[in-house]
Amino acid sequence: MNPQKKFHFVFSLIMGALMISLMTFVITIVNVGFTLDFLSRWGKAFVIAYFVGVPVIFFMAPLARKLTGKLLGMPT
C-alpha cells in the first residue's frame, strides 16, 4: 500500500473513532439519558456506527475535499 493510501486509511479509522464516539455519546444521552445501562447502550451504538461510518469517511472524504476546493476556488 502506498504511503498516501495508507495515510488515508489510517486517517479514516482515527477520524471515525473520534467523530463517531462523540456523536454516539451525545445521541445516546439525548435518547436515554445517563441510565444504569448507558455505557452498554453507547458501546452498542458506537460499534454499529463505526462499522458504517468508517467506510463512509474513507470513500466520501476525497469527494468532500474536491467539493470544498471548488467552493473556495482552490486547486484540489
Order of alpha helices (4+ residues) and beta strands (2+ residues): alpha-alpha
